[in-house]
Amino acid sequence: MIEFNVATIPEGHSRFETDVTVQDADLTDSEEFTRPIHIVYDCNKVGSEVFINTLLSTQVDLTCDVCLDHFQLNLQEKVNIVLTTDTDLVERDEEDIYLITESSTKVDVTDSVRQSLVLAIPFKKKCKESCKGLCPNCGANLNYEKCSCSQRRIDPRWQGLQDISFKND
């Protein structure tokens, strides 16, 4: 659980840094996350409202969708969290807005951190922009070796058209 201690935030601008585990961020179900997450909280407290610009940094283990190699990717994600006493703002059901009361001392922001990190993983995972992938015939990783397969592939469904000749040819 990642809790933010509201009682320790001074009026005005302040900054806090911490490292949390994968377990603390509730990311144990995501196999990509194996390393600690570094969190920088850049807080601005105005009266009873707290605006927190959060920078999340970690490294994830991924498998390339093109060549199937394992690689590591540095993730950095920003999350803007608002701690407010305004119930109308909270009732809008927007993400990353938390209700605090006069007696509130800690707020659990685990869900905001977890969702932001999971969504930061690219949909198409590529080890590098120039990844050549695998040969569709022999399965060789074209990033490391050149295969001897014929470069001219014909879909077997169109094979019969190859033998057709026309009078003008």
Backbone as a ProteinNet text record, in pm:
[ID]
protein_1_A
[PRIMARY]
MIEFNVATIPEGHSRFETDVTVQDADLTDSEEFTRPIHIVYDCNKVGSEVFINTLLSTQVDLTCDVCLDHFQLNLQEKVNIVLTTDTDLVERDEEDIYLITESSTKVDVTDSVRQSLVLAIPFKKKCKESCKGLCPNCGANLNYEKCSCSQRRIDPRWQGLQDISFKND
[TERTIARY]
84.1	0	89.6	52.6	125.1	36.3	75.4	-2.4	70.2	-9	44.3	-2.4	93.1	60.9	25.8	-102.2	-152.4	-106.5	-97.3	-63	77.9	167.4	306.3	332.2	231.9	251.9	242.3	348.8	342.7	268.3	220.2	154.9	255	209.3	296.9	354.8	473.3	536.7	632.4	628.1	721.9	744.7	851.6	888.2	931.2	881.7	917	956.4	1049.8	1090	1087.8	1053.3	1052.4	1065.8	1105.5	1107.2	1008.3	926.6	829.5	851.4	808.3	824.5	707.8	724.7	618.7	496.9	520.2	410.6	334.8	408	343.3	254	295.8	221.2	113.9	96	-4.5	14.7	141.1	175.3	229.6	204.6	257.7	195.6	77	12.3	69.4	141.9	200.6	345.4	373.7	507.3	614.8	576.7	674	745.2	678.1	730.9	804.7	936.9	1018	1109	1120.3	1212.5	1136.1	1202.1	1136.6	1094.8	996	945.1	988.1	1053.1	1095.7	984.5	941.2	831.7	879.8	854.9	883	748.9	716.3	593.7	629	572.9	591.5	457.8	450	323.5	306.4	181.7	146.6	19.1	32.4	-81.4	-132.5	-262	-327.1	-450.1	-443.6	-552.3	-564.5	-684.5	-703.9	-688.9	-661.5	-644.9	-497.1	-469.5	-331.6	-326.1	-239.3	-218.3	-80.9	-78.4	45.6	79.3	189.8	242.9	339.8	308.4	384.5	460.3	589.3	670.8	709	667.3	695.6	805.2	907.2	1017.4	1048.5	1062.4	1101.7	1151.5	1198.7	1243	1160.7	1107.7	1023.8	1091.4	1059.2	1109.4	1001.5	1033.7	935.8	988.2	898.3	932.9	891.6	984.4	958.6	851.1	751.8	644.4	690.1	804	851	952.5	1049.8	1155.6	1155.9	1071	1055.4	1175.1	1267.4	1378.9	1329.4	1393.7	1363.9	1445.8	1385	1456	1399.4	1472.4	1429.9	1398.4	1295.3	1250.6	1238.6	1294.6	1279.9	1146.2	1065.1	935.1	940.1	883.5	861.6	721.2	643.8	504.8	469.6	388.5	343.4	197.9	166.9	30	0.7	-111.7	-154.5	-263.2	-234.8	-327.1	-377.4	-506.6	-567.3	-628.7	-592.4	-653.1	-740.8	-869.7	-962.1	-1067.8	-1124.1	-1236.5	-1368.5	-1363.6	-1480.8	-1547.3	-1659.5	-1728.7	-1786.3	-1824.7	-1877.9	-1771.6	-1648.9	-1538.9	-1513	-1519.8	-1497.4	-1612.2	-1735.1	-1851.9	-1856.3	-1774.2	-1767.8	-1708.3	-1655.2	-1600	-1480.1	-1401.1	-1277.6	-1165.9	-1071.4	-960	-862.7	-789.2	-680.7	-726.6	-853.9	-905.5	-953.4	-897.8	-927.2	-987.3	-1086.3	-1151.7	-1072.7	-1047.1	-985.2	-1078.8	-1071	-1152.2	-1059.7	-1118.4	-1039.9	-958	-1014.2	-946.2	-856.2	-854.4	-771.1	-622.9	-549.5	-404.9	-332.9	-390.4	-325.9	-426.1	-374.9	-456.8	-384.3	-457.9	-401.7	-407.1	-289.9	-282.3	-231.1	-236.9	-187.6	-254.1	-384.8	-459	-413.3	-389.8	-342.6	-204.8	-116.1	19.3	14.7	-59.4	-68	-125.6	-238.1	-301.4	-211.7	-145.5	-58.3	58.3	117.3	230.2	187.3	75.3	27.8	-5	-68.1	-102.5	19.1	129.4	251.1	325.8	296.3	361.4	309	398	351.4	267.6	169.1	84.3	165.5	245.3	334.8	473.4	522.2	651.4	760.2	852.5	963.6	1094.4	1188.8	1317.7	1396.4	1379.3	1439.6	1358.4	1366	1287.3	1322.2	1447.8	1493.2	1485.1	1406.9	1396.2	1346.5	1419.7	1386.4	1294.5	1281	1188.9	1242.5	1150.5	1183.4	1150.2	1228.1	1197.4	1068.7	970.4	845.1	858	965.6	983.5	1062.3	1182.2	1269.2	1272.6	1221.9	1218.1	1346	1443.4	1570	1546	1617	1609.6	1695.1	1630.9	1700	1784	1775.1	1861.6	2003.2	2017.4	2146.3	2203.3	2118.4	2166.3	2084.1	2145.3	2076.7	2035	1911	1866.2	1884.5	1879.1	1899.2	1766.8	1658.9	1527.9	1511.8	1433	1403.6	1330	1375.5	1312.7	1179	1161.1	1037.7	942.2	843.1	743.8	613.8	550.9	422.4	319.3	210.6	100.6	54.4	46.3	10.2	-126.6	-211.9	-343	-333.1	-224.8	-206.5	-105.7	-53.5	50.6	8.2	-116.9	-165.8	-162.2	-169.8	-167.1	-27.6	72.8	209.8	234.7	164.6	184.1	101.1	18.1	-64.8	20.6	6.4	74.2	-29	-1.3	-91.6	-25	-102.3	-50.9	41	16.4	94.7	230.4	256.4	382.7	496.4
-116.9	0	124.6	220.4	346.8	453	496.1	596.2	729.4	833.3	968.2	1033.1	1078.5	1135.6	1283.4	1313.2	1449	1541.5	1487.4	1568.4	1626.1	1562.8	1609.6	1708.9	1736.9	1828.7	1972.5	2050.3	2189.7	2276.9	2390.2	2486.9	2532.4	2550.3	2594.2	2475.9	2497.7	2396.6	2309.1	2179.2	2085.9	1968	1895.1	1782.2	1663.9	1544.3	1421.4	1315.9	1229.8	1118.5	990.2	881	751.6	640.5	524.3	404.8	307.1	245.3	146.8	15.5	-92.5	-223.8	-252.2	-356.1	-401.5	-443.5	-503.4	-545.1	-423.9	-319.4	-197.4	-133.8	-139.9	-79.5	-172.9	-289.3	-387.1	-429.4	-454	-493.1	-635.8	-715.5	-852	-939.2	-904.9	-980.6	-947.7	-838.7	-797.3	-843.9	-941.1	-1000.9	-904.4	-795.4	-698.8	-622.6	-608.8	-528.8	-617.2	-596.4	-673.2	-583.4	-458	-366.4	-260.3	-200.7	-95.1	23	95.4	213.2	336	428	553.3	655.8	719.3	816.6	951.1	1055	1192.4	1264.4	1311.6	1386.8	1534.9	1610.9	1755.9	1816.4	1858.9	1897.5	2048.8	2090.1	2229.6	2231.8	2275.7	2278.4	2420.9	2434.9	2565.1	2545.1	2594.6	2573.3	2425.6	2371	2228.3	2143.5	2206.5	2135.2	2105.4	1985.8	1947.8	1899.2	1960.4	1923	1857.9	1734.7	1657.9	1617	1667.5	1620.8	1508.2	1389.6	1270.9	1219.9	1191.7	1132	991.8	892.5	752.4	704.9	637.6	585.6	442.9	357.2	219.1	158.3	36.3	-37.7	-165.9	-196.2	-314.4	-414.4	-541.3	-649.3	-686.2	-675.6	-700.6	-802.5	-855.4	-942.6	-872.4	-861.4	-792	-867	-794.6	-854.6	-892.9	-842.1	-865.4	-979.2	-982.5	-1084.3	-1180.2	-1154.7	-1237.7	-1234.4	-1140.6	-1122.5	-1052.4	-1081.9	-1012.1	-883.8	-776.2	-649.4	-571.5	-468.9	-384.6	-245.3	-186	-53.3	34.9	154.5	251.6	322.5	318.3	385.3	508.7	615.9	736.4	783	800.4	838.1	946.2	1041.5	1148.7	1125.6	1152.5	1141.2	1266.3	1327.7	1443.4	1398.7	1410.8	1367	1490.1	1489.3	1600.3	1543.6	1603.5	1570.9	1689.9	1666.3	1777.8	1748.5	1854.5	1843.3	1867.2	1899.8	1929.1	1798.3	1764.3	1638.4	1641.3	1758.9	1768	1727.9	1768.2	1733.1	1582.7	1522.8	1378.8	1300.5	1350.4	1280.6	1278.9	1357.6	1355	1224.2	1147	1015	1021.7	1125.8	1136.6	1063.6	1012.9	940.3	1036.4	984.6	1054.4	1175.3	1176.3	1277.9	1204.8	1244.3	1176.1	1273.4	1226	1306.3	1297.8	1413.3	1417.7	1493.3	1459.6	1527.7	1592.7	1663.5	1728.8	1626	1506.1	1403.1	1313.1	1334.8	1251.4	1276	1167.8	1182	1114.3	1003.6	931.7	901.5	905.5	874	766	662.1	551.7	586.9	607.7	643	525.7	405.6	286.5	267.6	285.4	262.3	356.4	481.8	578.2	540.1	500.1	461	334.7	235.4	107.5	126.9	195.6	215.9	293.7	395	476	394.7	311.7	230.3	122.4	58.5	-45	16.2	132.2	198.6	257.5	274.7	330.1	227.4	98.9	-4.7	7.5	15.8	32.1	-86	-57.5	-162.9	-253.8	-195.1	-271.1	-261.7	-373.3	-376.5	-411.6	-318.4	-342.2	-318.9	-413.8	-402.7	-282.9	-250.3	-131.3	-96.1	26.9	74.4	0.2	-39.5	-105.1	-258	-312.2	-457.5	-520.5	-623.1	-689.7	-809.1	-857.2	-965.5	-1102.9	-1196	-1334.4	-1366.7	-1456.3	-1504.5	-1586.7	-1558.1	-1632.7	-1778	-1811.1	-1948.9	-2033.5	-1987.1	-2070.4	-2026.2	-1906.6	-1859.5	-1795.7	-1773.1	-1711.5	-1567.3	-1525.8	-1387.6	-1303.4	-1222.7	-1146.2	-1031.9	-1005.2	-905.9	-960	-1093.4	-1155.4	-1237.2	-1287	-1373.3	-1351	-1387.2	-1379.2	-1521.8	-1540.3	-1675.7	-1703.6	-1829.4	-1868.6	-1895.2	-1854.5	-1875.9	-1786.5	-1831.3	-1752.6	-1626.2	-1515.1	-1388	-1370.7	-1443.2	-1432	-1539.7	-1497.5	-1590.4	-1568.1	-1676.9	-1668	-1738.7	-1671	-1730.4	-1853.7	-1971.6	-2094.3	-2086.1	-1999.4	-1986	-1923	-1848.4	-1780.7	-1855.2	-1965.6	-2040.2	-2077.8	-2116.4	-2157.2	-2045.7	-1921.2	-1808.1	-1783.5	-1837.3	-1816.2	-1881.1	-1986.1	-2059.9	-2003.8	-1908.1	-1850.5	-1758.8	-1773.1	-1682.5	-1623.1	-1505.4	-1436.2	-1422.5	-1407	-1398.1	-1276.3	-1169.1	-1045.4	-1055.1	-1158.1	-1168.9	-1206.7
0	0	0	-83	-89.1	-26.1	90.6	161.7	159.9	148.4	150	279.2	361.6	491	475	482	462.5	575.6	694.6	811.6	804.3	728.8	723.5	610.2	528.7	415.9	466.1	451.8	496.2	393.8	439.3	350.7	244.7	121.7	13.2	-62.5	-118.6	-203.6	-123	-150	-86.7	-179.9	-151.1	-236.5	-150.1	-186.2	-115.7	-217.7	-179.6	-265.4	-183.7	-250.6	-184.6	-288	-242.5	-325.1	-264.9	-351.8	-305.5	-379.8	-319.2	-380.3	-475	-554	-643.8	-562.1	-446.4	-359.5	-306.4	-266.3	-216.1	-322.5	-447.9	-558.1	-613.8	-552.7	-594.4	-740.8	-777.6	-914.4	-922.1	-822.2	-820.8	-929.5	-977.3	-1084.6	-1222.1	-1233.7	-1361.7	-1365.4	-1450.5	-1455.2	-1505.4	-1567.5	-1618.5	-1505.9	-1394.1	-1284.2	-1184.5	-1174.5	-1080.4	-997	-1032.9	-965.2	-885.7	-786.8	-707.6	-794.9	-747.7	-816.5	-738.5	-807.2	-744	-766.8	-658.8	-667.2	-614.6	-694.9	-652.5	-642.5	-522.5	-498.8	-495.7	-586.8	-590.1	-546.1	-419.5	-357.4	-350.5	-362.7	-343.4	-258.8	-134.9	-42.9	-31.5	-62.6	-53.4	35.1	157.2	252.4	284.4	259	285.8	159.2	46.3	-80.7	-104.5	-155.7	-185.7	-330.1	-409.5	-549.2	-558.7	-606.2	-607.1	-750	-801.4	-929.1	-896.1	-942.5	-907.5	-1028.2	-1010.6	-1116.4	-1072	-1150.9	-1122	-1216.1	-1163.1	-1244.4	-1204.2	-1303.5	-1279.4	-1409.1	-1399.8	-1517.4	-1524	-1643.8	-1660.3	-1753.5	-1733.6	-1817.9	-1918.4	-2047.2	-2152.2	-2252.4	-2333.3	-2443.9	-2572.1	-2664.8	-2791.2	-2870.2	-2918.5	-2997.1	-3137.7	-3182	-3318	-3324.8	-3231.5	-3237.8	-3118	-3020.8	-2900.5	-2806.1	-2823.1	-2730.2	-2604.1	-2492.2	-2368.1	-2364.8	-2314.7	-2302.2	-2184.7	-2144.9	-2034.1	-2086.7	-2029.3	-2071.3	-1948.2	-1955.9	-1847.7	-1865.2	-1761	-1763.3	-1675.7	-1726.4	-1645.8	-1676.1	-1573.2	-1590.4	-1489.4	-1532.6	-1443.7	-1407.7	-1281.6	-1232	-1150.4	-1178.8	-1101.2	-1005.1	-876.9	-771.9	-697.9	-669.4	-594.9	-467.4	-354.9	-225.5	-189.1	-176.1	-158.2	-52.1	1.6	93.8	20.9	-107.3	-190.4	-235.3	-172	-205.6	-346.2	-395.9	-532.8	-634.9	-612.1	-702.3	-700.8	-584.7	-571.6	-635.2	-624.5	-678	-830.4	-895.8	-1042.6	-1092.9	-1000.6	-1030.1	-1124.5	-1109.4	-1187.7	-1114.5	-1192.4	-1132.1	-1064.6	-969.4	-901.9	-820.1	-778.5	-687	-562.6	-449.1	-323.7	-223.4	-149	-47.3	83	141	273.6	367.2	492.4	593.2	694.5	788.4	893.7	971.6	986.6	1065.1	980.4	849.2	761.7	789.3	805.2	819.4	703.3	652.7	543.4	433	308.1	191.3	111.9	76.2	-1.3	-150.3	-213.3	-356	-440	-384.3	-453.4	-588.9	-594.8	-718.6	-830.1	-798.6	-898.7	-952.5	-863.6	-903.5	-989	-944.1	-1016.3	-1156.4	-1166.5	-1297	-1392.1	-1342.8	-1428.2	-1482.5	-1399	-1444	-1543.4	-1517.6	-1609.9	-1746.1	-1745	-1871.4	-1942.8	-1872.8	-1934.2	-2018.5	-1999	-2079.5	-2221.7	-2320.7	-2458.7	-2505.6	-2589.3	-2643.4	-2735.3	-2822.5	-2911	-2849.3	-2801	-2732.9	-2834.6	-2856.1	-2948.3	-2875.4	-2892.2	-2824.2	-2876.3	-3002.8	-3063.5	-3186.4	-3226.2	-3339.7	-3468.8	-3483.2	-3606	-3598.8	-3508	-3491.8	-3622.2	-3668	-3794.8	-3775	-3654.3	-3626.1	-3660.6	-3678.7	-3707.5	-3853.4	-3913.2	-4048.2	-4038.5	-4122	-4113.8	-4159.6	-4230.7	-4278.1	-4179.3	-4142	-4058.1	-3912.1	-3880.2	-3742.6	-3693.3	-3782.5	-3741.2	-3697.5	-3594.4	-3549.6	-3644.1	-3725.3	-3829	-3773	-3643.7	-3580.5	-3562.3	-3554.5	-3525.3	-3640.6	-3726.8	-3834.2	-3960.5	-4072.4	-4199.5	-4235.4	-4271.9	-4303.2	-4452.4	-4488.4	-4628.3	-4699.4	-4640.5	-4702.3	-4824.4	-4916.6	-5035.9	-4993.4	-5044.4	-5009.1	-5080.7	-5190	-5266.5	-5217.5	-5145.5	-5094	-5169.6	-5206.2	-5274.8	-5187.9	-5166.7	-5092.2	-5168.6	-5106.2	-5177.4	-5246.1	-5200	-5263.4	-5401.7	-5427.5	-5556.6	-5645.2	-5599	-5669.7	-5812.3	-5831	-5962.8	-6065.4	-6022.1	-6115.3	-6172.2	-6111	-6156.3	-6292.7	-6323.3	-6448.9	-6565.2	-6541.7	-6647.2	-6735.5	-6867.8	-6960.5	-7055.2	-7101	-7191.5	-7328.9	-7432.8	-7569	-7587.8	-7518.8	-7533.6	-7464.7	-7385.9	-7312	-7399.6
[MASK]
+++++++++++++++++++++++++++++++++++++++++++++++++++++++++++++++++++++++++++++++++++++++++++++++++++++++++++++++++++++++++++++++++++++++++++++++++++++++++++++++++++++++++

